[in-house]
Amino acid sequence: MLTLQVSLAERTYPILIGQSLLSEEGVLARQLAARDLLLVSNTTVAPLYAERVRASLPDRRIVDVRLPDGEQYKTLDYVSRVLDVLVANRFGRDAVVLALGGGVVGDLAGFAAACYQRGIAFAQLPTTLLAQVDSSVGGKTGVNHPGGKNLIGAFHQPCAVIADTTTLRTLPLRELRAGLAEVVKYGLVFDLSFLDWIEANVDGLLRLDDAVLAHAIYRSCQLKAEIVRRDEREAGDRALLNLGHTFGHAIETATGYTEWLHGEAVAAGMLIAADMSSRLGLLPVADVERVRDLLRRIGLPVDAPRFGAGPAMDHMRVDKKVQSGRIRLVLLEKLGKARLMADYPDDVLASTLRTHFG
């Protein structure tokens, strides 16, 4: 088992990474002292792993909530469903919400925990690669709105993150690839040597080699933990973690959260960001092609849907990074180093959107 600590101003919490952690005796129990637990999962993950969690926590009161599986269900309506169960079962402020699933479950359950009685504890039990390397760490919780992705939410840090890599064995290949998009992001934004390592280990990642996967998850979480320590509420450098996300969120919103997985949209968005960086003279064209080739080797989409530059701009204008009406974009100074920019020429953004969205 690998262990990391996310150290914040007021407290610290652990990230545990390893095989069979959901069923290994004592792992969950040592992290969760509460008697009353609400286990939030979905209809895909719960039949696979909910009983393992229950068996690991004997003598606890565990109430289940099972949500439909899909990004389109990450809404206030389903937060209300979780809150209704908390109220109906008279959970107190010492209860803990367990988020067992991918990013949708983690974001939604965490937001419900942030809202209930002005905030109760929750733990992340991520079962997808994307959640294990990114969304379960750092305390971003929330839901989507028809007007945009993750527009409603709160910063609410988990009390623990327990990433059981065995759960990735039941993950569809498409979901695994989508998670690898976020792994690539860490290399592009922060660490060229990690990007080199990813390129050298694509085959091992796709065949779920235990040692290769563990390193990818550990290094991704290590990089995110450091940025969260410096900037918990995204007042500065943490925004760099959104490379590709502004373009990607436009794709997700325009397609109704049903056609593209989050990681797939981020992959296409990262390539658009790399292309715009090149148009601004920041990134050599050869580096843009290097990004494209890596994403293709992983099996991720590199071409955005052609729904039009105008609609893409409209969706981007409601992104959370917009300030004073200006869309701030995460772009690449070079591979391994990103910057947040708002002073780019408008015509460069417009031409980039026309090229990629039509």
Order of alpha helices (4+ residues) and beta strands (2+ residues): beta-beta-alpha-beta-alpha-beta-alpha-beta-alpha-beta-beta-beta-beta-alpha-alpha-alpha-alpha-alpha-alpha-alpha-alpha-beta-beta-alpha
